[in-house]
Amino acid sequence: MNETPLTTSDELEIFKALANENRLLILQWLKHPEQHFPPHKEVEGFDNGVCVAFIQAKLNLSQAATSQYLGILQKAGLLIATRIGKWTYYRRDEKALTRFVDQLKDAI
């Protein structure tokens, strides 16, 4: 089943999300979270992603700035958020990232 191609607006949203060093770092870290973050006591492994507090600590930024960066990446469709108890976990949307890269390769 073929998915609908990303619109120019979708592509621009992704490019804007990627146009920040901290947001790029987040995506890089979440590619292999076990190499960059400790496991969270509330969940086993990294299937649900990494909790905001760990991302915030690694970025060494405020909770507000970290949440804003995560929100931008999520709005662009690059991250998936999962709420478990009082914690929110973020992971990469590998399907969306692959779709974007494939479409970009075809376009340019």
C-alpha positions in Angstrom: 0.0 0.0 0.0 1.5 3.3 -1.1 1.2 6.3 1.2 0.1 9.7 0.1 3.3 11.7 -0.7 4.3 14.5 1.7 3.1 17.9 0.6 5.5 20.8 0.1 4.1 22.2 3.4 4.8 18.9 5.2 8.4 18.9 3.8 8.9 22.5 4.9 7.7 21.7 8.4 10.2 18.9 8.6 13.1 21.0 7.3 12.2 23.7 9.8 12.2 21.1 12.6 15.6 19.8 11.4 17.1 23.4 11.2 18.2 23.4 14.9 21.2 21.8 16.4 19.4 20.7 19.6 16.6 19.1 17.7 19.0 17.3 15.5 20.8 16.0 18.6 17.5 14.7 20.0 16.9 12.7 16.8 20.4 11.4 16.8 20.3 10.3 20.4 16.9 8.7 20.0 18.2 6.6 17.1 20.1 4.5 19.7 18.7 5.6 23.0 20.4 2.8 25.0 23.7 4.4 24.1 22.7 7.9 25.3 20.2 7.5 28.2 19.8 5.4 31.3 16.8 3.1 31.5 13.7 4.6 33.2 12.5 3.0 36.4 8.9 3.0 35.3 9.3 1.1 32.0 11.5 -1.7 30.8 13.8 -0.9 27.8 13.3 1.8 25.3 10.4 0.6 23.2 8.3 3.5 24.4 11.1 6.0 24.0 13.0 8.2 26.4 11.3 10.3 29.1 11.5 14.1 28.7 13.5 14.5 32.0 16.4 12.4 30.5 16.3 14.4 27.3 16.2 17.6 29.2 19.2 16.6 31.4 21.3 15.6 28.4 20.4 18.9 26.6 21.1 20.9 29.7 18.2 23.1 28.9 15.0 24.1 30.8 12.0 21.9 30.8 10.1 24.5 28.7 12.8 24.7 26.0 13.1 20.9 25.9 9.3 20.5 25.6 9.2 23.1 22.9 11.9 21.3 20.8 10.1 17.9 21.3 6.8 19.5 20.3 8.2 20.9 17.1 9.7 17.5 16.2 6.4 15.8 17.0 4.3 18.3 15.0 6.6 17.7 12.0 5.8 14.0 12.4 9.3 12.9 13.3 8.6 11.8 16.9 5.9 9.8 18.6 4.9 10.6 22.2 3.6 8.0 24.6 2.2 8.9 28.0 2.7 6.3 30.8 1.6 7.4 34.2 3.0 10.8 34.9 5.8 10.4 32.3 5.9 11.2 28.6 8.3 9.2 26.5 9.5 10.2 23.0 10.7 7.9 20.3 11.6 8.5 16.6 8.9 7.7 14.0 11.2 5.6 11.8 8.5 5.1 9.2 8.0 8.9 8.8 11.7 9.5 8.7 12.2 6.9 6.0 9.3 8.2 4.0 10.8 11.8 4.2 14.3 10.6 3.2 13.0 8.5 0.3 10.8 11.3 -1.0 13.7 13.7 -0.7 16.0 11.4 -2.6 13.4 11.1 -5.4 12.9 14.9 -5.5 16.5 16.2 -5.7 
